[in-house]
Amino acid sequence: MCGIAGMVDLSGRRRPVNPGRLRAMAGAIIHRGPDEEGFLFEPGIGFANRRLSIVGLADGQQPVRSEDGQVQAVFNGEFYDYPELKQELQARGHIFKSHCDTELIPHLWEDHADRLVDRLRGQFAFAVHDSRANRVVIARDRFGICPLYWTLAEEDAGKWLVFGSEIKAILASGLVKARPDREGISSFFSFFGVPGPRTCFEGIHALRPGQLLDIFLTPGRDAVWQRRSYFDMDFPDRGDEVRAPLGELVDRFEKVLYGAVERRLRADVPVVSYLSGGVDSGIVVAMASKALGRPIPSFTIRITDPHLDETDRAMETANKIGCKPFVVDFGPGEALNTYPELIEAAESPVIDTSCAALLMLSRAVHQQGYKVALTGEGSDEWMAGYPWHKTFRVTSFIDRLTGLPFSTAIRDLFVAMAPGRKFPASMARRVRESVGGYNGWLDIYGIVGMSKLRLFSDPMLETAFAHNPFSDLELPLERFRKIHPMNRELYMSGRCHLPGLLLNAKGDRIAMHNSVEARYPFLDEQVFRFLADIHPDYKFKGLREKHILREMSERWLPRNIARRRKAMFRAPFDSFHIEGAPAYVTQLLSEESLRRTGYFSGKGLAEARAAYPRFARNDPRRTSIEMGLAGLVATQLWHHVYIEPVLCDLPGWTPPPIN
């Protein structure tokens, strides 16, 4: 895994890229690749790479070139079918100069041009320049594992397209000033994350998973370019899903997942794995250990709150496999002390404080001398592992049983119970139409969205009322009408939750902040295709999530672990906004800080803090306030880190190198 950055002159004047500017962009993401750096300078084009050497340690320098030097590329990620593709290309006469998978790109480009993405399996973001065709293509992998951002910047009456693995690289170019996107911030409170293409920075876009930028350069004329999709998640038409005896499907799933784990062990450095008390990471550790012929080194988190800690269950799995996990302790103090670094790494507000635990976990992996870690993310997205799937199934059952829109009445009642300001009646209709109808995902995330009414300032609430964040998602609504409602929910999880939270604030950004590459067997293309094709009943049976995975895991894990009901990994929220908060949190919540950013209402904050203790722990109104307050602190902290570092004192913290 690496970091890439670059600039492309769109004016047709082939202006030279300033070397100092490109080096600053690379320097801003040095944590992504502390081992080496490489640069490409062509008329009107500059590419940069920071390398974390994992495959082809001695000869994997970038940029890479075709045999004649006319095709050049920089790359971030891993191609898991590299040996097979290399052999195929060599049989067709291509000559490889290294043992690094990056070199696949120029050779595949020579044979397939932009359709090379159809041949690639793995996690990737790359930029390729064809000097003969005067063409640049910048692409991101199918599920958004590797991040990629871009913007248009004006200089000397001509536009540059500026891109990077992280927003830090774009800001470090000096061509773009960090400004808040208020619609992006409002969207964050709708999605619990930043799924893209909109970000919290004005004018800076996330390239969507499965998309590419295709740029045609003509000397003396403005470039012609487009953003387009080469892949989107898809599911069979309702009624066409695969059905077969459960045992047969379990056998097939086991084979597909084992192959995905096996491929992700390919590296020229040792590979480790994360381990929690759940089934997802447990099956990955078990399969990896079998593939290696020895227990894989593993790392686990011990939460100091015994009500949240899963260490005993993780150790039960480890004992069966023969692992001895390295344990990292995490509690409210660690969450608060690590939060500024978490916001810096994610480049966006982060509500889920457990992300700070994963930041500490990847730091431990790095400190123990490792560069690659397997993880279980993606299982919940493809097999209905989240609470909103149960919510939708229960409310749909009640609607069918009563013959009445009971679930709609519940939603309307919850909205009516919200004190003070209300969303416009038309807004609910717009949102519902934007996602193809009500679903459990919308219900659960609506609880977070309700916090806007309490906490947003009047100008921010006007922004929220005027902007429908779901319209940014470019959802395939026609396709939604033809697929099973459960698969529609799985699509929403894969489109929003996966790139917006898991692969951002819990995935690549957190791991690579500590120079660790995370690999995801459940996000293998074949694993997705198998799970997408089978009927939803195999994924969610009754109210049992991940049904087929649990059946298969009984062959590998302790039975009680395989059958254990999913528990959301959570770290405590309370210390962020009740008694005992550190000085920086108090400063972020001050009237002066709130006035300076303009995002939130001081009166609304005071009322929310007063109301919070009055609600029972499982009351959705308490959850709305709890997560809203965490989002408020996170947004204020993000503003301090990236926009205006005057809101609070952070002793020992160094600002990111973005200026």
ABEGO torsion letter per residue (X at the ends): XBBBBEBBBAAGAGBBBBAAAAAAAAAAAAAABAABBBBBBBBGBBBBBBBBBABGAAAABOBBBBAAGABBBBBBEBBAAAAAAAAAAAAAGBBBABABAAAAAAAAAAAAEAAAAAABBEBBBBBBBBAAAGBBBBBBBAAGABBBBBBBBBBGGBBBBBBBABAAAAAAAGABBBBBBAAAAAAAAAAGBBAOABBABBGBBBBBBGBBBBBBBBBGBBBBBBBBBABBBBBBBBGABBBBBAAAAAAAAAAAAAAAAAAAABBABBBBBBBBABAAAAAAAAAAAAAAGBBBBBBBBBBABAAABAAAAAAAAAAAAGBBBBBBBBBAAAAAAAAAAAAAAAGBBBABAAAAAAAAAAAAAAAAGBABBBBABGAAAAAGABAAAAAAAAAAAAAAAAGBBAAAAAAAAAAAABBEBBBBAAAAAAAAAAAGEBBAAAAAAAAAAAAAAAABBAAAAAAAAABBAAAAAGBBAAAAAABBAAAAAAAAAAAAAAAAAAABAABAAAAAAAGBBBBBAAABAAAAAAAAABBAAAABBEABBGAAAAAAAAAABBAAAAABBBBBBBBBAAAAABBGBBAAAAAAABAAAAAAAGABBAAAAAAAAAAAAABBAABAAAAAAAAAAAAAAAAAAAAAAAABBAABBBBGBBBBBAX
